[in-house]
Amino acid sequence: MRTLVFDGRTGAAGDMICAALIAAGADPTVLDPVRDALPIRYEVGEAEKNGIRATTVDVLVNGEGDEAGGTVASHGHAHDRVPDEEQDHDRGHTHGHDHSHNSDTDSPEDEVNAEGAGVHRSYREVVALVESMGLPDAVESTALDAFELLGRAEASVHGVDLEETHFHEVGADDAVADVVGAALLLDDLDPDRVVTTPVAAGGGTVEMSHGAYPVPAPATTEIAARAGFRIVGGPIDRELLTPTGAAILGAVADDVDAVPDLAVERAGYGAGDADFERHPNVLRALVGDGGDPGADDDRGEHSADRAQGDHAHDDHTHGDHSADGSLVHDDIAVLETNLDDAAPEVLGGLQETLSRAGARDVTIVPTTMKKSRPGHLVKVICKPADAEAVAERLARETGTLGVRQSGASHRWIADREFEAATLRVDDADHEVTVKVASTTDGSVYDVSGEYDDAAAVAEATGLPIREVLRRAEAEVRERIAEE
């Protein structure tokens, strides 16, 4: 399984994520749709951070005219702000590039970093802009997921509805360029799975338009809570994790304790602008084969949302491990609604649409309703932080007049690992992923081959699917018995 790991020990911002993806092998020419839609230019270069050569990304606009905005600060986000400066959370400083590449032209003298430049859009305007770019479906979905996280976080912090949310810096041209750019670069890199280790948030206070707030900023904290990834304080007293960076990670990455087992193919570093005495100001991206998805969410036996580019909010908060030999305690919310007039096409699409909003599992059960009418019971499992968003999406998709939350507050789930079984048929090797379920003491109680992999092997070899599954599961069982 090709895995991308973000390792944010000195935080993350939108430009750092773009830079890390390019350094890890993504092609910067895929950014053309953003350049076509906005009056900006990407400049990709290099900088040295505490002895580490890292990639930089600047979003530039012409310093003259309305599109430069009233106040244009340098790109780089809060990593590079003096803590007492009075500026919003996505303001920064300048990169010291050694050289640049992938520029449309040599950087003109009147170009400036686009931080906060251009119009400041509402959530609805940002969505319309992204949808107008003609992006691939997977890219558009990722970008909209990130902006929805941003929008819901801002709405929650300020006590307004999502549609009423008005972005400030995070709706400006450079923030749109960061979010959509990251989605394009991630799509080009095309990992099977994306994970993030706990991200450093920094410390101290940050000056925003509404006053001084402790780090992490309110919107960043809300995004981390909704997306289910963990943040850690330090290692210095500056704002290291920006709302834009948090939203991108929340939209695409699962939370993991540490860098998983990985046969590293490439390591890339995306630089922030500030120079810290003891800590290289970089976001590391690792790409390789492996990565243990055993703690993934349980949105269905053979969920392939990420492989299909849905990049749903599969926030994954680690459950509590009880005594050895038990399953894992996982906090959840269970939502239900009864439908008597839903079209089959709508019901068929609920798994995908609700997963994008944060659902872990969707079950649709035929039932009989009042006046003996046939209907359906829709049951959805999600994280408690996602319950409101999932309920709203369920109502909008089906037209139901009410969604109830049942009394269940947690579930017991297996520790899961994925093993690769190799089947040799007619002198050719074929790989099938096999899911291994165990209790917390490592006692294996189920081994199940992934159906989609088995179907592909069956198509290629002519073997029955059940025979492919039998062979793959037998190989893994034998391997476990020998350990």
C-alpha positions in Angstrom: 0.0 0.0 0.0 1.6 3.3 -1.1 1.5 5.6 1.9 2.1 9.3 2.3 3.1 10.3 5.8 3.1 14.0 7.0 5.4 14.5 10.0 4.7 18.0 11.3 7.1 18.4 14.2 7.3 22.1 13.7 3.7 22.5 12.5 2.1 22.9 9.1 0.7 25.6 6.8 -0.8 25.5 3.4 2.4 26.6 1.6 4.5 24.1 3.5 2.1 21.3 2.6 2.3 22.2 -1.1 6.1 22.4 -0.8 6.4 19.1 0.9 4.3 17.4 -1.7 6.4 18.8 -4.5 9.6 17.7 -2.7 8.1 14.2 -2.3 7.6 13.9 -6.0 4.4 15.7 -7.1 4.7 17.6 -10.4 4.2 21.3 -9.9 2.9 21.7 -13.4 -0.4 20.3 -12.2 -1.0 23.7 -10.5 -2.0 25.3 -13.9 -5.8 25.3 -13.2 -5.2 27.6 -10.2 -3.0 29.9 -12.2 -5.7 30.0 -14.8 -8.5 30.9 -12.4 -6.7 33.4 -10.1 -4.4 36.4 -10.7 -1.5 34.6 -9.0 1.8 32.8 -9.8 3.5 30.0 -7.9 7.2 30.3 -7.3 8.9 27.1 -6.2 12.4 27.3 -4.8 14.7 26.0 -2.1 15.9 27.1 1.3 18.2 25.6 3.9 16.7 25.1 7.4 19.2 24.0 10.1 21.2 22.1 7.6 18.2 20.6 5.7 17.6 21.5 2.1 13.9 22.1 1.8 11.4 23.1 -0.9 9.6 26.5 -0.7 6.4 27.6 -2.4 5.4 31.2 -2.7 2.1 32.5 -4.1 2.8 35.8 -5.9 0.6 38.6 -7.2 1.5 41.9 -8.9 2.1 44.5 -6.3 0.2 47.1 -8.2 -3.6 47.4 -8.7 -6.7 46.2 -6.8 -5.8 42.5 -6.9 -2.9 43.0 -4.6 -5.4 43.9 -1.8 -5.2 46.7 0.8 -2.4 45.0 2.8 -0.1 42.4 1.4 2.2 40.6 3.8 4.6 38.0 2.7 3.6 34.4 2.3 4.5 31.8 4.9 1.7 31.9 7.5 2.0 32.1 11.2 5.2 30.2 11.4 7.1 33.4 10.8 5.2 36.0 12.7 6.7 37.9 15.6 4.2 36.9 18.3 3.2 40.5 19.2 2.5 41.7 15.7 -1.1 42.6 15.1 -2.1 40.5 12.2 -4.5 37.6 11.5 -3.4 34.0 11.8 -2.3 33.5 8.2 0.3 36.4 8.0 4.0 35.8 7.7 7.4 36.7 6.3 9.5 36.2 3.2 11.4 33.2 2.0 15.1 33.4 1.3 15.2 31.3 -1.9 18.5 29.9 -3.2 16.8 29.6 -6.6 13.4 29.1 -8.1 11.8 26.9 -10.7 8.4 26.2 -12.2 7.8 30.0 -12.5 5.8 31.3 -15.4 8.4 33.9 -15.9 11.3 35.3 -13.9 9.9 37.0 -10.8 9.2 40.7 -11.7 10.4 43.3 -9.2 6.8 44.5 -8.6 5.5 41.1 -7.6 4.8 40.5 -3.9 3.7 37.6 -1.8 0.0 37.2 -2.0 -0.8 36.7 1.7 -4.3 38.0 2.2 -4.4 39.5 -1.3 -7.5 39.7 -3.5 -11.1 39.7 -2.4 -12.1 38.1 0.9 -14.9 35.6 0.1 -17.7 34.0 1.9 -17.9 30.3 2.2 -20.5 30.1 -0.5 -18.3 32.2 -2.8 -15.2 30.0 -2.2 -17.3 26.9 -3.0 -18.5 28.5 -6.3 -15.0 29.5 -7.2 -13.6 26.0 -6.6 -16.5 24.5 -8.6 -15.8 26.9 -11.5 -12.2 25.7 -11.9 -13.0 22.6 -13.8 -11.0 20.4 -11.5 -11.0 16.6 -11.5 -13.7 15.2 -9.3 -11.3 13.9 -6.7 -9.4 17.2 -6.5 -12.5 19.2 -6.2 -13.9 17.0 -3.5 -10.6 17.3 -1.5 -10.6 21.1 -1.8 -14.2 21.4 -0.8 -13.7 19.1 2.2 -10.9 21.3 3.4 -13.0 24.5 3.0 -16.0 22.9 4.7 -13.8 22.1 7.6 -12.6 25.7 7.7 -16.1 27.0 7.3 -17.6 24.9 10.0 -14.8 25.8 12.4 -15.3 29.5 11.8 -19.1 29.1 12.1 -18.7 27.3 15.4 -16.2 29.8 16.8 -18.3 32.8 15.8 -21.7 31.3 16.5 -23.1 31.6 13.0 -24.5 29.3 10.3 -22.1 27.8 7.8 -23.7 29.6 4.8 -23.3 32.9 6.7 -19.6 32.4 7.3 -17.3 35.0 5.8 -13.7 34.1 5.4 -11.0 36.7 5.8 -7.5 35.6 5.0 -8.5 32.0 4.4 -10.9 33.2 1.6 -8.2 35.3 -0.1 -6.4 34.3 -3.3 -3.3 32.8 -1.7 -5.3 30.6 0.7 -7.4 29.3 -2.2 -4.2 28.7 -4.1 -2.8 26.7 -1.1 -5.8 24.5 -0.6 -6.6 23.8 -4.2 -2.9 23.5 -5.0 -2.4 20.9 -2.2 -5.4 18.9 -3.6 -3.9 18.9 -7.1 -0.4 17.9 -5.9 -1.8 15.1 -3.7 -3.9 13.8 -6.6 -0.7 13.8 -8.8 1.3 11.9 -6.1 -1.7 9.5 -5.9 -1.0 7.6 -2.6 -3.3 4.8 -1.5 -3.3 6.2 2.0 -2.4 9.5 3.8 -1.6 9.8 7.5 -0.3 12.4 9.8 1.6 12.2 13.1 0.5 14.5 15.9 1.2 18.1 14.6 3.0 20.7 16.6 0.8 23.7 17.3 3.3 26.0 18.9 2.6 28.1 22.0 2.3 31.6 23.3 -0.3 34.0 22.0 -1.4 35.2 18.6 -2.8 38.6 17.7 -5.9 38.5 15.5 -8.4 41.1 14.4 -10.6 40.3 17.5 -7.7 40.5 20.0 -5.0 38.2 21.5 -5.7 34.5 21.7 -3.6 31.6 23.0 -2.0 29.3 20.5 -3.4 27.3 18.8 -5.9 29.8 17.4 -9.6 29.0 18.0 -10.3 28.0 14.4 -7.3 25.7 14.4 -8.4 24.0 17.6 -11.9 23.5 16.2 -10.6 22.0 13.0 -8.4 19.5 14.9 -11.4 18.5 17.0 -13.7 18.0 14.0 -11.1 16.2 11.9 -9.9 14.0 14.8 -6.2 14.5 14.4 -4.0 15.2 17.4 -2.0 18.4 18.1 0.8 18.9 20.6 2.1 22.1 22.2 5.5 23.5 21.4 8.3 23.1 20.6 8.5 27.0 20.6 6.2 29.8 21.5 4.9 30.7 18.0 1.9 29.7 16.1 3.1 26.8 14.1 -0.2 25.2 12.8 -2.4 27.5 10.8 -6.1 27.0 10.1 -5.4 26.4 6.4 -2.8 23.8 7.1 -5.0 22.1 9.7 -7.9 22.0 7.3 -5.9 20.4 4.5 -4.5 17.7 6.8 -8.0 17.2 8.3 -9.5 16.7 4.9 -6.9 14.1 3.6 -5.1 12.4 6.4 -5.7 9.7 9.1 -4.2 10.3 12.5 -1.4 7.9 13.6 0.8 7.8 16.7 4.1 7.9 14.9 5.6 7.2 11.5 4.3 3.7 10.5 6.3 0.9 9.1 7.4 2.2 5.8 9.8 1.2 3.0 10.6 4.8 2.2 10.8 5.6 -1.5 11.2 9.4 -1.1 11.4 12.0 1.6 10.6 15.6 1.0 10.7 18.7 3.2 8.5 21.8 2.8 9.9 24.9 4.4 8.3 27.6 6.5 10.0 31.0 6.5 11.2 31.6 10.0 14.5 30.2 11.2 14.5 28.6 14.6 17.6 28.1 16.7 17.2 24.4 17.5 14.3 23.2 15.3 14.3 23.0 11.4 11.2 24.8 10.3 10.1 22.1 7.9 7.1 19.8 7.3 8.4 16.3 6.3 6.6 14.2 3.8 7.5 10.5 3.4 6.3 8.3 0.6 6.7 4.6 0.5 5.2 1.1 0.6 3.6 0.0 3.8 1.9 1.9 6.6 -0.2 0.0 9.0 -3.9 0.9 8.5 -5.0 -1.3 11.4 -6.4 1.7 13.3 -8.4 3.0 10.4 -12.0 3.9 10.7 -14.6 1.3 10.1 -16.7 2.8 7.3 -17.5 -0.6 5.8 -15.7 -3.9 5.2 -14.1 -2.9 1.9 -14.1 0.9 1.9 -12.1 2.4 -0.9 -13.0 6.1 -0.5 -9.4 7.2 -0.5 -8.4 5.1 -3.4 -11.3 6.7 -5.3 -10.2 10.2 -4.3 -13.1 11.0 -2.0 -10.8 12.1 0.8 -13.6 12.0 3.2 -13.2 13.3 6.7 -12.1 10.0 8.1 -11.0 11.6 11.3 -9.8 8.8 13.5 -9.5 9.4 17.1 -7.7 6.5 18.8 -9.9 4.5 21.2 -9.0 3.4 24.7 -7.3 0.1 25.1 -8.7 -1.9 28.1 -7.2 -5.0 29.6 -5.1 -7.3 27.4 -7.2 -9.5 25.2 -10.1 -7.1 24.9 -11.3 -5.0 21.9 -10.7 -1.3 21.6 -13.1 1.3 23.1 -14.1 3.8 20.4 -16.4 6.8 21.0 -19.1 7.1 18.4 -22.5 8.7 17.7 -25.3 6.8 16.0 -27.8 8.7 13.9 -31.1 7.3 12.5 -33.9 8.4 10.3 -36.9 6.7 8.7 -37.7 7.3 5.0 -40.8 6.4 3.1 -40.3 8.4 -0.1 -36.6 8.2 -1.0 -35.6 7.4 -4.5 -33.4 4.3 -5.0 -30.7 6.5 -6.6 -30.6 8.7 -3.5 -30.3 5.7 -1.2 -27.6 4.1 -3.3 -25.5 7.3 -3.1 -25.8 7.8 0.7 -22.7 5.7 1.5 -20.5 8.0 -0.5 -22.1 11.4 0.3 -22.4 10.7 4.1 -18.8 9.4 4.2 -17.6 12.7 2.8 -19.3 14.4 5.8 -17.7 12.1 8.3 -19.7 8.9 8.4 -17.8 5.8 9.4 -20.5 3.3 8.4 -23.9 3.6 6.7 -26.6 0.9 6.9 -30.0 1.0 5.1 -32.6 -1.5 6.3 -36.0 -2.1 4.6 -38.8 -1.6 7.0 -42.6 -1.1 7.3 -43.8 2.3 8.3 -47.1 3.9 9.3 -50.1 2.8 7.2 -48.1 -0.3 6.2 -46.1 1.7 3.8 -42.7 0.2 2.8 -39.8 2.4 3.8 -36.1 2.4 4.9 -34.3 2.9 8.2 -31.0 4.6 7.7 -28.4 4.2 10.5 -25.1 6.0 10.5 -22.1 5.6 12.7 -19.8 8.7 13.1 -17.5 10.4 15.5 -19.4 12.6 18.0 -17.7 15.7 16.7 -19.1 14.9 13.2 -22.6 14.2 14.3 -24.0 17.6 13.4 -22.4 17.8 10.0 -23.5 14.2 9.1 -27.1 14.8 10.3 -27.3 18.0 8.2 -26.0 16.1 5.1 -28.4 13.2 5.7 -31.3 15.7 5.9 -30.2 17.5 2.7 -29.7 14.4 0.7 -32.9 12.6 1.7 -35.3 15.4 2.6 -36.1 13.8 6.0 -37.7 16.2 8.5 -35.7 14.8 11.4 -32.6 12.9 12.4 -32.4 11.3 15.8 -29.3 10.4 17.8 -29.6 7.0 19.5 -28.3 6.2 23.0 -25.2 4.4 21.8 -22.0 6.2 22.9 -19.2 3.8 22.0 -18.4 0.6 20.3 -15.8 -2.2 20.7 -13.6 -2.7 17.7 -10.8 -4.9 16.7 -7.2 -3.9 16.3 -6.6 -4.3 12.6 -3.6 -4.9 10.4 -3.3 -5.4 6.7 -1.1 -8.1 5.3 -0.2 -8.6 1.6 -0.6 -12.2 0.3 1.1 -13.1 -2.9 -0.5 -15.7 -5.1 1.5 -17.3 -7.9 -0.7 -18.4 -10.9 0.8 -19.5 -14.2 4.2 -18.1 -13.4 2.8 -14.7 -12.5 2.5 -13.2 -9.0 -0.7 -11.5 -7.9 -1.1 -9.6 -4.6 -4.2 -9.6 -2.4 -4.6 -7.5 0.7 -5.8 -9.4 3.7 -7.2 -7.8 6.9 -6.2 -9.4 10.2 -8.4 -8.7 13.2 -7.0 -9.2 16.7 -7.6 -8.3 20.3 -5.4 -5.9 22.2 -3.0 -8.7 23.3 -2.4 -9.7 19.6 -4.7 -12.7 19.6 -5.9 -13.1 16.0 -9.5 -14.1 15.6 -10.3 -13.3 12.0 -8.5 -13.2 8.7 -10.4 -11.8 5.7 -9.2 -11.1 2.1 -10.2 -7.8 0.5 -12.9 -8.6 -2.0 -11.8 -5.9 -4.6 -8.3 -7.3 -4.7 -9.6 -10.8 -5.1 -11.9 -9.8 -7.9 -9.1 -8.2 -9.8 -6.9 -11.3 -9.4 -9.9 -13.6 -10.4 -10.4 -11.5 -13.5 -6.7 -11.7 -14.5 -6.3 -15.5 -13.8 -9.7 -17.0 -14.4 -9.9 -18.4 -10.9 -13.1 -18.1 -8.9 -13.1 -15.2 -6.5 -13.7 -17.5 -3.5 -10.7 -19.6 -4.5 -8.5 -16.5 -4.6 -9.8 -15.4 -1.2 -9.2 -18.9 0.2 -5.6 -19.0 -1.0 -4.8 -15.5 0.2 -6.3 -16.0 3.6 -4.5 -19.4 4.0 -1.2 -17.9 3.2 -1.6 -15.2 5.9 -2.9 -17.7 8.4 0.2 -19.9 7.8 2.5 -16.8 8.2 0.8 -15.9 11.5 1.1 -19.4 12.8 4.9 -19.4 12.1 5.4 -16.1 14.1 
